[in-house]
Amino acid sequence: MAGNVVQAAARIFGNVIGNGLQSGRKVLTQKIIGQKIVEWYPTPMQDVDPCFEDPSEKRRVLKLERLKRRGKGAPKKGHGKRASKK
């Protein structure tokens, strides 16, 4: 009798009668939110307008050029501090 009540409750409320082991049911019943997350973030302006120049990117490139002129830029690949120790 108790089993019948549990089965009826499961049918009415949409519950699943499990065996006490973990299952992926919790994840499968959640709403799919991937597309909503993608829509939340705006598209980069570089993708929309090819003539657009990002001011922060331009500032970064100018800073790197200044550092390289002073000899403080990043070393070429394979010519860093570790390579000079060998």
Summary of the structure (lengths in Angstrom):
residues: 86
radius of gyration: 29.5
end to end distance: 79.7
largest distance: 85.7
contacts: 118
relative contact order: 0.05
helix: 56%
strand: 0%
